[in-house]
């Protein structure tokens, strides 16, 4: 019965080692893919979410200011028509 136990112990050690290697390979693959994806995004020259939101806010403010100026010009034009 000693040899059977030894075979199972060897098999268990082999499986444990294989699992460790598989986990190591998985971590290495994830690291490689993340680095590759980061490099791809950097090469694409994409903007960050924060930059996008800042420009979006600037555009919204500019549109509001333009609308206010349109109303002001319209009021001034109406005033000029009344005086003429």
N, CA and C atoms as a LAMMPS dump frame, in Angstrom:
ITEM: TIMESTEP
0
ITEM: NUMBER OF ATOMS
252
ITEM: BOX BOUNDS ff ff ff
-5.0000000000000000e+02 5.0000000000000000e+02
-5.0000000000000000e+02 5.0000000000000000e+02
-5.0000000000000000e+02 5.0000000000000000e+02
ITEM: ATOMS id mol type element x y z
1 1 1 N 0.811 -1.186 0
2 1 2 C 0 0 0
3 1 3 C 0.863 1.261 0
4 2 1 N 2.097 1.118 0.397
5 2 2 C 3.011 2.257 0.437
6 2 3 C 3.25 2.83 -0.958
7 3 1 N 3.368 1.994 -1.981
8 3 2 C 3.624 2.497 -3.329
9 3 3 C 2.429 3.269 -3.872
10 4 1 N 1.203 2.836 -3.555
11 4 2 C 0.017 3.537 -4.021
12 4 3 C -0.018 4.949 -3.442
13 5 1 N 0.272 5.061 -2.159
14 5 2 C 0.287 6.362 -1.499
15 5 3 C 1.371 7.249 -2.105
16 6 1 N 2.516 6.65 -2.395
17 6 2 C 3.611 7.403 -2.988
18 6 3 C 3.234 7.9 -4.382
19 7 1 N 2.539 7.083 -5.15
20 7 2 C 2.107 7.484 -6.494
21 7 3 C 1.13 8.649 -6.396
22 8 1 N 0.188 8.546 -5.452
23 8 2 C -0.77 9.633 -5.272
24 8 3 C -0.087 10.914 -4.797
25 9 1 N 0.899 10.775 -3.904
26 9 2 C 1.653 11.949 -3.445
27 9 3 C 2.398 12.589 -4.602
28 10 1 N 3.037 11.758 -5.429
29 10 2 C 3.756 12.286 -6.59
30 10 3 C 2.791 12.965 -7.566
31 11 1 N 1.643 12.35 -7.778
32 11 2 C 0.637 12.914 -8.666
33 11 3 C 0.105 14.237 -8.11
34 12 1 N -0.116 14.281 -6.82
35 12 2 C -0.593 15.515 -6.194
36 12 3 C 0.45 16.616 -6.328
37 13 1 N 1.727 16.292 -6.108
38 13 2 C 2.793 17.281 -6.263
39 13 3 C 2.887 17.751 -7.711
40 14 1 N 2.745 16.837 -8.649
41 14 2 C 2.781 17.179 -10.066
42 14 3 C 1.639 18.115 -10.434
43 15 1 N 0.448 17.813 -9.949
44 15 2 C -0.717 18.653 -10.237
45 15 3 C -0.574 20.027 -9.58
46 16 1 N -0.041 20.06 -8.367
47 16 2 C 0.17 21.337 -7.683
48 16 3 C 1.166 22.188 -8.459
49 17 1 N 2.233 21.566 -8.923
50 17 2 C 3.218 22.284 -9.727
51 17 3 C 2.637 22.768 -11.032
52 18 1 N 1.812 21.944 -11.656
53 18 2 C 1.184 22.331 -12.921
54 18 3 C 0.224 23.503 -12.715
55 19 1 N -0.5 23.5 -11.623
56 19 2 C -1.417 24.6 -11.327
57 19 3 C -0.638 25.893 -11.088
58 20 1 N 0.479 25.774 -10.367
59 20 2 C 1.318 26.946 -10.136
60 20 3 C 1.852 27.509 -11.44
61 21 1 N 2.288 26.628 -12.323
62 21 2 C 2.792 27.077 -13.624
63 21 3 C 1.679 27.715 -14.445
64 22 1 N 0.484 27.133 -14.396
65 22 2 C -0.644 27.67 -15.151
66 22 3 C -1.02 29.06 -14.633
67 23 1 N -1.015 29.226 -13.309
68 23 2 C -1.334 30.535 -12.742
69 23 3 C -0.262 31.558 -13.116
70 24 1 N 0.983 31.139 -13.086
71 24 2 C 2.069 32.029 -13.482
72 24 3 C 1.949 32.431 -14.943
73 25 1 N 1.607 31.478 -15.788
74 25 2 C 1.43 31.773 -17.21
75 25 3 C 0.238 32.704 -17.421
76 26 1 N -0.805 32.5 -16.649
77 26 2 C -1.979 33.367 -16.754
78 26 3 C -1.618 34.799 -16.364
79 27 1 N -0.902 34.964 -15.273
80 27 2 C -0.493 36.31 -14.848
81 27 3 C 0.423 36.965 -15.879
82 28 1 N 1.322 36.186 -16.432
83 28 2 C 2.228 36.72 -17.451
84 28 3 C 1.454 37.127 -18.709
85 29 1 N 0.485 36.312 -19.104
86 29 2 C -0.331 36.634 -20.278
87 29 3 C -1.157 37.894 -20.032
88 30 1 N -1.74 38.021 -18.849
89 30 2 C -2.511 39.219 -18.516
90 30 3 C -1.619 40.448 -18.548
91 31 1 N -0.441 40.336 -17.978
92 31 2 C 0.494 41.455 -17.952
93 31 3 C 0.889 41.855 -19.369
94 32 1 N 1.17 40.872 -20.201
95 32 2 C 1.534 41.137 -21.593
96 32 3 C 0.397 41.826 -22.339
97 33 1 N -0.825 41.304 -22.179
98 33 2 C -1.971 41.875 -22.876
99 33 3 C -2.259 43.297 -22.395
100 34 1 N -2.136 43.544 -21.094
101 34 2 C -2.374 44.881 -20.561
102 34 3 C -1.34 45.862 -21.108
103 35 1 N -0.081 45.455 -21.134
104 35 2 C 0.968 46.323 -21.664
105 35 3 C 0.737 46.598 -23.147
106 36 1 N 0.343 45.57 -23.873
107 36 2 C 0.069 45.734 -25.302
108 36 3 C -1.123 46.677 -25.512
109 37 1 N -2.179 46.512 -24.731
110 37 2 C -3.358 47.369 -24.85
111 37 3 C -3.013 48.808 -24.465
112 38 1 N -2.234 49.001 -23.408
113 38 2 C -1.829 50.35 -22.998
114 38 3 C -1.01 51.024 -24.098
115 39 1 N -0.106 50.28 -24.701
116 39 2 C 0.703 50.841 -25.783
117 39 3 C -0.177 51.192 -26.989
118 40 1 N -1.138 50.335 -27.304
119 40 2 C -2.054 50.58 -28.411
120 40 3 C -2.857 51.858 -28.175
121 41 1 N -3.379 52.018 -26.964
122 41 2 C -4.161 53.209 -26.637
123 41 3 C -3.273 54.449 -26.7
124 42 1 N -2.044 54.35 -26.22
125 42 2 C -1.124 55.49 -26.264
126 42 3 C -0.806 55.866 -27.705
127 43 1 N -0.644 54.887 -28.557
128 43 2 C -0.352 55.159 -29.963
129 43 3 C -1.561 55.746 -30.691
130 44 1 N -2.748 55.427 -30.233
131 44 2 C -3.957 55.95 -30.866
132 44 3 C -4.168 57.414 -30.503
133 45 1 N -3.457 57.917 -29.528
134 45 2 C -3.546 59.313 -29.103
135 45 3 C -4.966 59.658 -28.668
136 46 1 N -5.577 58.77 -27.889
137 46 2 C -6.934 58.985 -27.395
138 46 3 C -6.91 59.918 -26.192
139 47 1 N -8.025 60.586 -25.944
140 47 2 C -8.109 61.473 -24.79
141 47 3 C -8.647 60.697 -23.591
142 48 1 N -8.283 61.197 -22.419
143 48 2 C -8.783 60.549 -21.206
144 48 3 C -10.213 61.015 -20.942
145 49 1 N -10.881 60.334 -20.076
146 49 2 C -12.259 60.679 -19.719
147 49 3 C -12.311 62.077 -19.107
148 50 1 N -11.329 62.394 -18.254
149 50 2 C -11.292 63.715 -17.618
150 50 3 C -11.136 64.823 -18.652
151 51 1 N -10.249 64.612 -19.621
152 51 2 C -10.059 65.611 -20.671
153 51 3 C -11.339 65.787 -21.487
154 52 1 N -11.986 64.678 -21.803
155 52 2 C -13.23 64.73 -22.565
156 52 3 C -14.296 65.515 -21.815
157 53 1 N -14.453 65.233 -20.528
158 53 2 C -15.461 65.919 -19.727
159 53 3 C -15.149 67.412 -19.619
160 54 1 N -13.862 67.775 -19.508
161 54 2 C -13.48 69.185 -19.414
162 54 3 C -13.831 69.922 -20.702
163 55 1 N -13.526 69.323 -21.85
164 55 2 C -13.842 69.957 -23.134
165 55 3 C -15.352 70.015 -23.343
166 56 1 N -16.051 68.985 -22.911
167 56 2 C -17.511 68.971 -23.021
168 56 3 C -18.116 70.124 -22.213
169 57 1 N -17.578 70.365 -21.019
170 57 2 C -18.06 71.466 -20.183
171 57 3 C -17.758 72.816 -20.838
172 58 1 N -16.55 72.948 -21.4
173 58 2 C -16.193 74.185 -22.093
174 58 3 C -17.137 74.45 -23.268
175 59 1 N -17.448 73.422 -24.028
176 59 2 C -18.356 73.577 -25.171
177 59 3 C -19.746 73.974 -24.698
178 60 1 N -20.201 73.377 -23.619
179 60 2 C -21.518 73.708 -23.078
180 60 3 C -21.561 75.163 -22.615
181 61 1 N -20.508 75.607 -21.932
182 61 2 C -20.427 77.003 -21.481
183 61 3 C -20.395 77.958 -22.668
184 62 1 N -19.634 77.616 -23.702
185 62 2 C -19.545 78.466 -24.886
186 62 3 C -20.89 78.57 -25.591
187 63 1 N -21.604 77.452 -25.667
188 63 2 C -22.927 77.468 -26.304
189 63 3 C -23.89 78.349 -25.516
190 64 1 N -23.862 78.248 -24.199
191 64 2 C -24.738 79.076 -23.367
192 64 3 C -24.403 80.555 -23.545
193 65 1 N -23.12 80.874 -23.591
194 65 2 C -22.714 82.264 -23.792
195 65 3 C -23.136 82.767 -25.179
196 66 1 N -22.996 81.945 -26.192
197 66 2 C -23.409 82.325 -27.539
198 66 3 C -24.912 82.565 -27.595
199 67 1 N -25.685 81.71 -26.937
200 67 2 C -27.136 81.901 -26.908
201 67 3 C -27.498 83.215 -26.213
202 68 1 N -26.812 83.513 -25.122
203 68 2 C -27.074 84.766 -24.404
204 68 3 C -26.715 85.967 -25.281
205 69 1 N -25.622 85.872 -25.995
206 69 2 C -25.223 86.964 -26.883
207 69 3 C -26.208 87.136 -28.034
208 70 1 N -26.736 86.029 -28.56
209 70 2 C -27.749 86.12 -29.623
210 70 3 C -28.977 86.881 -29.121
211 71 1 N -29.406 86.56 -27.908
212 71 2 C -30.564 87.239 -27.333
213 71 3 C -30.262 88.724 -27.148
214 72 1 N -29.072 89.027 -26.697
215 72 2 C -28.69 90.417 -26.47
216 72 3 C -28.648 91.194 -27.795
217 73 1 N -28.077 90.591 -28.832
218 73 2 C -28.022 91.238 -30.146
219 73 3 C -29.438 91.442 -30.681
220 74 1 N -30.293 90.448 -30.52
221 74 2 C -31.675 90.568 -30.992
222 74 3 C -32.383 91.711 -30.269
223 75 1 N -32.154 91.836 -28.971
224 75 2 C -32.778 92.916 -28.201
225 75 3 C -32.253 94.27 -28.659
226 76 1 N -30.963 94.361 -28.904
227 76 2 C -30.376 95.62 -29.372
228 76 3 C -30.891 95.979 -30.769
229 77 1 N -31.017 94.982 -31.635
230 77 2 C -31.546 95.243 -32.974
231 77 3 C -32.996 95.721 -32.898
232 78 1 N -33.767 95.109 -32.015
233 78 2 C -35.171 95.535 -31.84
234 78 3 C -35.225 96.958 -31.32
235 79 1 N -34.331 97.311 -30.413
236 79 2 C -34.271 98.674 -29.879
237 79 3 C -33.92 99.671 -30.986
238 80 1 N -32.993 99.3 -31.847
239 80 2 C -32.611 100.18 -32.962
240 80 3 C -33.759 100.362 -33.939
241 81 1 N -34.523 99.305 -34.189
242 81 2 C -35.668 99.399 -35.099
243 81 3 C -36.721 100.338 -34.523
244 82 1 N -36.913 100.256 -33.222
245 82 2 C -37.907 101.118 -32.579
246 82 3 C -37.504 102.579 -32.662
247 83 1 N -36.226 102.873 -32.588
248 83 2 C -35.735 104.25 -32.645
249 83 3 C -35.731 104.806 -34.077
250 84 1 N -35.678 103.911 -35.032
251 84 2 C -35.594 104.384 -36.422
252 84 3 C -36.899 104.759 -37.008
